[in-house]
Amino acid sequence: MRRLNNHLIGVDRGSVVLFSDYQDGGAMWTGHGPRELRRVIEFAEPFADEPVVQVSMSMWDMDQKTNQRADISAEMVNPQGFVIVFRTWGDTRVARVRADWLAIGELKGEDDWDIG
């Protein structure tokens, strides 16, 4: 469990369509080419330290004739942002995916000094 030491807690959230490959014959839909997508997300303002980030699929549109395989995660989390990573494999055909995310962490206070 992560304990937050600051009374200034920030919550940032967002929703982003990661891709819509059925429209232009992209790799997620055709199954040819990279089956991984990375999207950089920047927070509205920086956290004091690395926040806790939760990512989930809020919409997925997949071909029902193939197996439905998907992995979504947050990587490279830092006070300024993170990267959403979506992967699929095998014969799975993915038309579209929308991801929602939530970040919770400590904020810098007026009395916090940055002495470098």
Backbone bond lengths (Angstrom), bond angles and torsions (degrees), N, CA, C in turn:
res aa  C-N    CA-C-N  psi(-1)  N-CA   C-N-CA  omega(-1)  CA-C   N-CA-C  phi
1 M - - - 1.444 - - 1.520 109.22 -
2 R 1.283 115.97 139.83 1.463 120.73 177.74 1.520 109.06 -96.56
3 R 1.319 117.14 128.29 1.462 122.10 177.65 1.513 108.73 -101.86
4 L 1.320 115.94 131.19 1.453 121.65 178.56 1.520 108.28 -96.08
5 N 1.335 116.64 127.38 1.462 122.15 -174.24 1.522 113.66 -93.56
6 N 1.275 118.07 -6.30 1.452 122.89 -172.09 1.521 109.42 -109.08
7 H 1.322 117.35 144.24 1.474 120.09 175.34 1.528 111.59 -80.57
8 L 1.331 117.30 -9.32 1.465 121.33 176.97 1.530 108.99 -95.66
9 I 1.310 116.25 98.52 1.461 122.26 -178.36 1.522 108.42 -108.54
10 G 1.311 116.24 131.39 1.464 121.45 179.07 1.517 111.20 -109.83
11 V 1.315 115.04 145.08 1.462 122.20 175.39 1.519 106.89 -128.17
12 D 1.316 116.54 124.33 1.463 121.88 176.21 1.519 106.36 -123.95
13 R 1.316 116.72 149.60 1.462 119.82 -179.32 1.510 109.76 -151.82
14 G 1.326 115.18 162.25 1.448 119.24 179.14 1.515 112.07 -166.58
15 S 1.315 114.33 172.34 1.460 122.75 179.08 1.520 106.91 -140.77
16 V 1.337 116.74 134.57 1.460 120.09 -177.01 1.526 109.86 -145.33
17 V 1.335 115.86 132.74 1.464 119.93 171.68 1.522 106.01 -76.42
18 L 1.331 116.44 118.02 1.461 120.43 -176.41 1.522 111.56 -76.10
19 F 1.329 117.30 -39.46 1.459 120.95 177.94 1.516 109.14 -166.28
20 S 1.318 114.44 163.78 1.465 122.86 176.33 1.529 106.30 -141.04
21 D 1.330 116.16 68.24 1.471 122.81 -169.21 1.526 114.87 -71.48
22 Y 1.318 118.70 -19.24 1.465 118.88 -179.62 1.531 111.02 -68.52
23 Q 1.322 117.40 -24.13 1.467 121.39 -178.35 1.515 112.88 -70.93
24 D 1.350 116.01 -35.10 1.467 118.42 -175.07 1.529 113.34 -124.37
25 G 1.329 117.51 16.20 1.460 119.95 177.41 1.510 113.71 68.86
26 G 1.329 117.01 35.84 1.453 121.69 -178.57 1.516 113.09 -70.58
27 A 1.334 115.87 170.38 1.467 123.21 -173.19 1.522 113.64 -61.05
28 M 1.327 118.30 -35.60 1.462 119.89 -178.84 1.531 111.13 -65.83
29 W 1.321 116.45 -31.66 1.464 121.01 -179.50 1.532 112.30 -86.15
30 T 1.322 117.50 -42.14 1.462 120.30 -176.40 1.525 112.26 -82.59
31 G 1.347 117.12 -26.09 1.464 120.66 -176.79 1.506 113.35 85.18
32 H 1.325 117.55 5.47 1.466 122.10 179.32 1.522 109.17 -111.22
33 G 1.319 116.23 126.39 1.454 120.52 179.60 1.521 110.91 105.07
34 P 1.344 117.33 -167.03 1.467 121.38 -176.89 1.529 111.21 -62.20
35 R 1.308 115.91 134.95 1.464 120.40 179.42 1.519 110.11 -109.57
36 E 1.328 116.02 28.90 1.454 122.67 178.46 1.518 108.36 -134.61
37 L 1.326 115.61 139.30 1.459 121.01 178.37 1.519 108.41 -130.39
38 R 1.323 116.61 137.90 1.462 122.53 177.53 1.524 108.86 -122.39
39 R 1.337 116.07 133.66 1.467 121.02 179.65 1.524 108.77 -130.60
40 V 1.337 116.48 123.20 1.461 122.24 179.08 1.532 108.85 -77.82
41 I 1.330 115.26 132.75 1.457 122.71 177.44 1.520 107.85 -119.47
42 E 1.334 116.88 129.35 1.460 121.38 176.53 1.519 108.88 -109.27
43 F 1.342 116.66 135.96 1.453 121.18 178.62 1.527 110.23 -72.83
44 A 1.322 115.67 157.16 1.472 121.41 179.20 1.533 110.50 -60.86
45 E 1.326 116.63 -35.55 1.464 122.35 172.32 1.524 107.58 -150.84
46 P 1.324 117.23 154.53 1.468 119.46 -176.47 1.528 112.59 -67.73
47 F 1.312 115.79 146.95 1.455 122.09 170.78 1.524 107.92 -84.31
48 A 1.322 117.09 166.23 1.464 121.13 177.84 1.524 111.20 -71.67
49 D 1.335 116.18 -30.76 1.458 122.86 -178.44 1.527 107.01 -147.10
50 E 1.297 116.76 178.72 1.461 121.37 179.61 1.534 110.21 -60.25
51 P 1.349 118.30 119.94 1.467 120.28 179.32 1.526 111.50 -81.00
52 V 1.304 115.29 169.97 1.466 121.78 171.07 1.523 106.28 -86.42
53 V 1.335 117.97 130.05 1.466 122.07 -177.13 1.528 109.58 -122.56
54 Q 1.320 115.47 131.70 1.464 122.55 175.40 1.529 107.99 -117.12
55 V 1.333 116.47 129.79 1.465 122.08 178.62 1.527 108.27 -121.74
56 S 1.330 116.34 138.44 1.467 120.34 176.60 1.523 109.67 -144.38
57 M 1.316 115.55 157.94 1.463 119.99 174.81 1.526 107.81 -85.39
58 S 1.316 116.59 123.13 1.460 120.83 179.04 1.525 111.36 -100.75
59 M 1.321 117.11 -11.96 1.459 122.24 173.96 1.516 107.43 -155.72
60 W 1.319 116.25 133.07 1.458 120.52 172.73 1.512 107.93 -140.86
61 D 1.296 115.10 140.12 1.459 123.50 -179.18 1.524 105.92 -128.04
62 M 1.342 116.27 106.42 1.462 121.32 -175.68 1.521 110.14 -125.19
63 D 1.313 114.20 150.98 1.462 121.54 176.97 1.526 108.89 -66.24
64 Q 1.324 116.79 127.43 1.464 120.71 -178.16 1.526 113.13 -78.78
65 K 1.323 117.81 -6.74 1.469 121.14 -179.60 1.533 112.69 -86.18
66 T 1.334 116.76 -8.76 1.463 120.44 -178.61 1.529 109.36 -123.08
67 N 1.323 115.68 167.65 1.466 120.19 176.21 1.523 109.86 -64.35
68 Q 1.323 116.10 144.24 1.462 121.02 -179.76 1.519 109.17 -101.41
69 R 1.334 114.97 104.69 1.461 122.12 -178.44 1.520 108.39 -125.72
70 A 1.326 115.67 131.58 1.467 119.01 178.66 1.520 109.57 -156.67
71 D 1.319 114.57 146.75 1.461 122.18 175.70 1.520 106.68 -136.63
72 I 1.331 116.75 129.08 1.467 120.76 177.90 1.522 107.87 -132.25
73 S 1.332 115.69 138.21 1.467 119.38 -176.85 1.521 110.27 -155.29
74 A 1.338 114.38 169.30 1.467 122.39 174.29 1.522 107.76 -108.88
75 E 1.319 116.87 129.29 1.461 122.17 177.44 1.521 109.16 -127.92
76 M 1.325 115.45 164.19 1.465 122.64 176.04 1.534 112.18 54.25
77 V 1.330 116.85 40.72 1.468 121.57 -179.94 1.518 109.20 -69.44
78 N 1.330 116.51 131.55 1.461 122.06 176.58 1.530 107.70 -146.83
79 P 1.327 119.71 175.00 1.465 120.80 -176.82 1.538 114.38 -60.32
80 Q 1.330 118.33 -21.91 1.465 121.29 -178.03 1.524 114.01 -93.32
81 G 1.334 118.32 -22.76 1.456 120.09 -176.90 1.517 111.94 170.32
82 F 1.330 115.91 -160.42 1.457 121.89 -178.27 1.524 109.03 -163.64
83 V 1.322 116.16 179.79 1.460 121.92 178.83 1.523 108.63 -121.41
84 I 1.344 116.89 125.99 1.460 121.41 171.47 1.522 106.85 -83.83
85 V 1.339 116.26 131.07 1.459 121.50 178.79 1.528 108.05 -119.75
86 F 1.345 115.82 123.91 1.460 121.97 175.45 1.519 107.78 -116.90
87 R 1.342 116.12 133.50 1.466 121.29 178.60 1.518 109.89 -134.01
88 T 1.316 114.88 148.52 1.454 122.05 167.50 1.513 107.82 -141.99
89 W 1.333 117.75 170.03 1.471 120.82 -175.58 1.522 109.26 -157.79
90 G 1.330 113.70 176.39 1.468 120.30 178.88 1.522 111.87 65.01
91 D 1.327 115.97 -141.24 1.465 120.74 -176.91 1.531 113.20 -90.63
92 T 1.322 117.90 5.60 1.466 121.77 -178.39 1.526 111.36 -60.12
93 R 1.321 115.30 134.72 1.471 121.74 176.59 1.527 108.15 -119.36
94 V 1.329 115.32 117.46 1.459 121.28 -176.68 1.521 108.69 -111.71
95 A 1.322 116.13 122.22 1.463 120.81 179.70 1.525 111.52 -83.00
96 R 1.347 116.24 -49.64 1.470 120.84 -176.64 1.521 110.05 -149.61
97 V 1.331 114.85 152.17 1.461 121.40 173.89 1.524 108.78 -144.90
98 R 1.332 114.82 134.52 1.469 121.51 170.05 1.516 107.21 -117.30
99 A 1.322 116.54 135.99 1.464 122.13 179.43 1.521 109.88 -115.33
100 D 1.322 116.06 139.38 1.452 122.53 171.08 1.524 107.56 -110.11
101 W 1.322 116.87 147.13 1.459 120.46 -179.20 1.520 110.40 -139.37
102 L 1.333 114.15 154.84 1.456 122.18 179.69 1.520 108.06 -140.58
103 A 1.328 116.75 130.04 1.465 122.22 178.70 1.526 108.87 -122.77
104 I 1.338 116.11 131.89 1.465 121.82 179.89 1.526 107.74 -130.86
105 G 1.338 115.64 129.73 1.457 118.89 179.75 1.506 112.80 -171.31
106 E 1.308 114.83 177.40 1.456 121.60 -179.72 1.528 110.70 -75.79
107 L 1.341 115.17 143.72 1.459 121.75 175.32 1.520 109.46 -105.77
108 K 1.310 115.84 159.40 1.455 120.16 175.52 1.528 108.56 -77.06
109 G 1.338 115.55 139.62 1.447 121.17 177.20 1.518 111.65 -99.24
110 E 1.322 116.75 171.14 1.453 121.75 -179.65 1.541 111.31 -62.19
111 D 1.328 116.19 -29.75 1.466 120.71 -177.29 1.519 113.68 -88.57
112 D 1.338 117.00 -1.98 1.468 120.31 178.37 1.523 109.27 -79.86
113 W 1.309 115.57 124.55 1.460 120.87 -179.57 1.502 108.86 -107.61
114 D 1.320 115.20 142.64 1.451 120.51 176.31 1.523 108.14 -107.74
115 I 1.317 114.65 94.63 1.471 120.09 -178.50 1.525 107.12 -101.37
116 G 1.322 115.86 110.77 1.446 120.04 -176.24 1.433 112.46 -97.34
